[in-house]
Amino acid sequence: MKRRITEYLDIDLEASEWQCNRCGASLGPASQNYKQGCLIAQRSPEEIWEPLVEAPVTFSFKPGWCRIVEFYCPGCGGMMEVEMLPPGHPITHDIELDLDALRARAEAEAAGAEVEA
Ligand SMILES: [Zn+2]
């Protein structure tokens, strides 16, 4: 029983784990943050938005104000998520699912029952 959660992220309800939906690689237990199972890269915002002028204000984000954190699948290298965080900020835990409710819904659907959205 797999469910698509985001464009690149599935949850396997039987194995209770996050999986890449491109290659099926495990991204760790469903009870934890899937980002802990990803490869992580940190980039300076100036790599992405190059400063346009040499001045105190450059039309780019200052590296001391934020960092770009990229999350990649360890199996296929697909980018799973990107977030912009202040330096020192912990990685966000943005998806937390009610696994019991998802399992009950999947079982009801498999049994042919109509399930309210
Ligand atoms: Zn993958």
Boltz pocket constraint, residues with backbone or C-beta under 6 A from the ligand:
constraints:
  - pocket:
      binder: B
      contacts: [[A, 20], [A, 21], [A, 22], [A, 23], [A, 24], [A, 25], [A, 73], [A, 74], [A, 75], [A, 76], [A, 77], [A, 78]]
      max_distance: 6.0
